[in-house]
Amino acid sequence: MSAETIQIKHEESLVQLIWALFSALLGEALRRSRATADPIESGFLPS
């Protein structure tokens, strides 16, 4: 494999890692917003 191929594969894995973290955070936020209807208790708004 050439250095360019390795670089491309590294960038793809980095994007996948960022996307996985983002979707995990988004999923957690959605679960918290469904768990309680009060935005102050869920921690989205300052009390």
N, C-alpha and C positions, 0 to 999 in steps of 0.2 A: 504493500500500500504506500502511496506517496504521502508526503507531508500534507498536501492539500486535502486529500481524502480524510486523513486523521483529523485535521482541523474542522472539516465539515461535520464529521461524526461527533466531535466534541461539542460543537455549537448546537447540534440537534439534541444531544443529551442534556445540555444546559437549558434549552428551551423546554424540554419535557419536564425537567426538575422544577423550573419556575412555574410551569402550568400546573403541575401536581400540587405544589404549595398553594398556589392561588385558588385552585378548585377546592382544596381541603379547607382553606380559610373561609371561602364563600359558603361551602356546605355547613360549616360550623355556625356561621352567622345566620343562615337560614333556619337551622335547627333551633338556635336560641330565640329567634324572632317568633317561631311557631310555639315554643315552649311556654312563653309568657306573652300576654298582650300588652303588658306594661313596659314601655321602652326604657324607663328609668331602672327597673329591676334587671333588665337584660344587659345593662351596661352600655347602651348606645348613646344615651344622653346623660350629661352631668346632672347629678341630683341637686 
